Amino acid sequence: MKRLRYKKGRKVQSNYFEYTGAHVLESISLQLFEYNIENYKEDSSFNLDSLKTRLSNKNNVLWLNIHGLHDANVIKNIIETVNIDPYIVADVLNVSKRTRVEELEDLLFFSIKSILPEKDLNAVRIEQISFILKDNLLISFQEKKGDFFTHIRERIRTNSGIVRKKKNDFLLYLMLDAVIENFYISIEKYEDEIEKLIIESKSVSGTVVLDKIEKCRENLNFLKRSIIPLRDSLFSLKSFDEELNFKGIDKTNVSFFTRLYQKSLELLDQIDYDLSSLESASTFYFARQSQRMNEIMKTLTIVSVVFIPLTFIVGIYGMNFENMPELKAENGYQNTLFIMFGLLIIMLGYFKFKKWF
């Protein structure tokens, strides 16, 4: 599977940050949604000073979506504007880290890997998406422009469902759920490939199908390694209700994050099942090759056994002794051929009776 190469992450420093990913946009774009149950406002041309003023209205939920992380100074200014410790910038920009959740005194930081396969299943699109949940604000950081949250924007615009009746913790749930759906899409595509490989393993005798099986197994293991830290992070997130430390997630919404945790378990179970199917396909391939080899060896063995007595007779009459019985018989040649042919028919008939071929 082709994966992105990350720069080596620098240690956290107070005055220096660097984006470690590979996606570079022409410019960082910002989109701000401000809404409540009665109305909403969408703004793409606001300034950071106005953001401070909007944060003072605790009755509204604010969602700031950021596309592009290549300009560390812009990200740092946004973080400082909403009164968040600058060291969080390093966690946002260092996209080589695994999925994790961090609970601070007044905010929640969550980073997750979004994975989608390309048309060529040997390549994959990897993007880290980070979230900061603080008071009535949710900030989402995306490395590049994508359509992960298009349906969420439409639900806010049209006031569909309960998204505008809830706070920003429910919005975080919807966005995490949208990212997790990408894993389902990826697994479904690989399952289609697995079905083809199972069919090929039963009909194709070359080693190409075995190479495909190994590549598919490697891709599924990569997905599994990506989902395991997500499962652990969601387990921590759903446990906040038990620990009663972080107040940013309402108790009535904890059940939604429990659903996400259950989904992560379902994904891991499905991957384990798919890996088991690939193992079965690989085992069937080797069993088929072994059976084919056994058939070849059986055929060669039968041919060898048939010619052993015939070679014995030919060897005897090929000796150059002067006084050999039947050497000067008038029909000796024909009789010898008849005996050899008779032995051949008898042995083949016996093998057929025994169902050896």
N, C-alpha and C positions, 0 to 999 in steps of 0.2 A: 504494500500500500504506500503510495506516494504521500509524504507528509511535509508540512512546512518546516523550514529550518529557522529556529529562533536564535537571536543573539544571546550570548551568555548574560544572564541577569546580573546587574551590579548590586552591590550591597546598598542597603538603605542609607542615604545621606541626606542631610538637612537642606542642602542647597543644589543638589544635582539629581535629575531624573532622566531616564531614557526609555523610549518605547522599544520593546524587544521583539515586536512582531514584524511581519513582512508586508502588511497592507498599508499603502500610502495613498491618501486621497489628495485632490487638488487643494481642498480646504476643509477644515472641520465645520460641520453643519450642526446647528442647534435647533431643537423643536420643543416648545413648551406648551403643555396642556394644563389649563387651570379649570377645574370643574367642581360642581356640587350637584345635588339632586335636581336643582331647578335649571341651571344653565352651565354653559362651558365656554371657554375661550381658547383659541389655538393661535399661537404666535411663533413665527420663525425669524423675526427681526427685532427682538427685544435686546436690551443691554443688561449687563450684570447688575447695575445699580438698581434697576427697576425690579430685578428678581428679589432683592432684599426687602423691598416694600411689599411685594406680593406674599412673601413668606410670613409676614406679620398677621395676615388674615388666616387664622387657624380653622375657619369654617370651610375653606376650600382645599382641595387636594391638588398638588402640583406634581406634574410628571415632566421632568427634563430629560429628553432623549438626545444623546450625543453620538454623531457618526464621525469616526476618525479619532485616532489616538496618537498620531505621529508628531503632533506639536505639543510637547510636554508643558510648555509655558501656559498655553491656553487651558489645558486640563488643570494645572496648578491654580490658575486664577479662579476658575469655577469652584474648585474645592474650597479655596480660602474665602470666596464670596459668601458661601453658605455656612461659614464658621465650622469647618471640619478640619481636623488635624492634617497638615500637609503630608505626613508620612503615608497616608492612604493613597496618595498619588503614585507612590512606588508600587503598591499592590495593583492599582488599575493598569499601569503601564507595563508591568512585568507579566506578560501573557503566557510565559512559559511555565508558570506555576499550575499545579493541579487544582481542580475544583475544591472550593473550601468556603466555609462560613465563619465570620468573626463577629462576635458580639462585644460591642463596646458599651460604655455607660449610657450614651444617648443616641446611638445609631447602630445599624446592622449593616455589615458588608458581606456581600455574597458574590462570588465569581463562579461562572459555569462555562464549560466548553460546549459549544454548539457544533455538531458534526453532521454533515450531509455528504453522501457519496456523489461523485461525478457520474456522467454517462458511462465512462470507463470505470468499472467498479474497483480497479486497482488504485484509483486516486480518490482523495477525499477532501472536502472543504472543512477546515477547522477554524473556528473563530471563538475567541473568548469574549463573553459578555459579562460585565460587572454591574452590580446594583448597590446603591447606597440608600438605605431607608432611614430617614431622620425626620422626626416630628410629622408634619403634613406633606413632606417632600419625598419623592422617589426619583433618583437619578439613575439612568441606564447608560452604560458606556458600550458602544459597539465599534469594533475595529473598522468595519466598512458598512456601506449602505446595504440593507437587506429588507426582506418583507416578512420577517418573523412576527412582527407585532401589528401588521396591517389590520387584521380583524379586530384587534383591541382598540385601535384608533376609531374604527367604524362604530364599535359599540359605545364608545364615549360620545362620538358625534351624534349618534341617533338615539342615545339613552336606552340602549337595548340591554336587557338583563338587569343585574343589580350592581354593575360596576360603579355607577355614579351614586349609589346609595351607600356604598362602602368607603372605607378609608384607603390610604395608600398601601396598607398591608395586603388587602385583597387584590390590588393592582399588581403587586409583586407576585402573588400567587398565579395570576393569569399569565404573566410574562414567563415565569418559570415553567408553567405548564406548556406554553407555546414552544419553548426550547426543547422540552422533553419529548414533544411530539416529533421532533426531528429524528430522535433516536428510533422511534417506532417506524418512521419512513425508511430510515437506513436499514433496519433489521428486515423490513418487508422486502426491500430490494434484494438483500442477500438471500432471503428465503426463496425468492424466485430463482435465483442463481443456483441454490442448493438443489431445488427440484430438477433443474436441467442436468446438474452434475450427477445426481442419482441415476437418471436415465442414461447418461453417457457412460457411467461406470458399468452398466449392464450390457452395453452394446459396443463401446469403443475399446480396442485392445491396446492402443498406444499409450505412451506415458504422458501425453498432453493432459488427459483428464486428471491424472494424479497431480500434476503441477497446479491445475486449477483448484483442486481440492485443498492443497496446501496453502495457496494464496487466500482462498476464502476463509480457511481456518485462522490464518494470521489476521485477517481483517476483523473477524468476529472477536478474537482475543483482544485486539486493539480497542474495539467498542466496549468490551467488558472492563478493560482497565480504565476506561473513561467514565463508566457508570458507577463503579465501586466507590470512588470518592464522592460522587454525587449522592449516592445512597447514604453514605456516612454523614454528609452535610445536612441532608434532609432529615435524618434521624435526630441530629442535634437541634435543628430548627423546630421540629414538632415537639421536642422535649422542653422547649422554653416554658410551656404552660405548666409543666411539672416543677420546674426550677423557680419560676416566678421572678426571674431576674430582669429580663428585658420586657419593657412595657410597650414597645412599638407594635407588637402583634396582639390584636385583640383576642381575648379568649374564645369568642364566638367564631373566629376565623382559623383557629389552630387546626380544626378538623380538615380544612382545605389542604394544609401543608402535610397532614397525615396521608391524604390521598396521593400527594406527590411521592411520598415515601413508599406507599404501596405500589405506585407505578414503577418506581425504580426497581423494586423487588420483582415485579412482573417482567421487566426488561431483562434482568439477570437470569430469571428462570427460562425465558424464551431463548436467550443466547445459549444457555447450557443445553437446552433441547436441540437447538440448531447445531451446536458442536457435536452432540451425540449423533445427529443425523449424518453429519460429515464423517464421523468416525465409522458409522455403519457403511457409508458409501465407500470409504477407503478400504474397510475390511472386505466388503463384497468384491471390490476390484482385485485385491490380492488373492482372495479365494478363487475368483474366476481365472486369474492368471495361473494359479497353482493347479486348478482343474484342467486348464488347457495344456499345461506342461505334462500333467499326468496322462492325458489322452495321447500326447505325442510320444511319451515314453512307452506307453502301452502298445502303440502301433509299432514302434521300433523294436520292442521286445518280441512281439508276435512274428515280425519279419525275421528277426534273428533266430528264434526257436524253429521256425519253418525250415530255414536253410541249414541248420546244424546237421540233421541226418542226411540231407542231400549232399552237403559238403563232405560228410564222412564217406558216403558211397563213392563220390567222385575221387576222393583222396585214395581210397583203396585201389580203385581201378586205374589210378594214375601212377601206381608204383611200377617200376621197370624190372620186375622179376620175370624170368623166362618161362618158368613152369607155373603159371597161375590158372586156377580153375576157370572155366568158361571164357578163357581169353580168346580161344579160336572157335568158339561156338558160332554157328551160322547166323542165329538171330540174337546174339548176345547184346548188341547195341540197342536194338529195339526193346528187348526184355528189360534191360537196365533202365531205359527211359520210362517204360511202363511202370516199373516198380517205384521209381522216384516220383512220378506223377501220382501214383496211388497213395504213397505216403503223404504227399502234399494235401490231397483231398481228405484223407482220414484226419490229419492234424487240424485242418481248417474246420472240418465238421465237428470235431471234438471241442475246439475253442468256441464255436458258435453254440454248441449244446450247453457249455458252461457259462454262456453269455459274457465272455471275456471281451467281445467287441460287437 
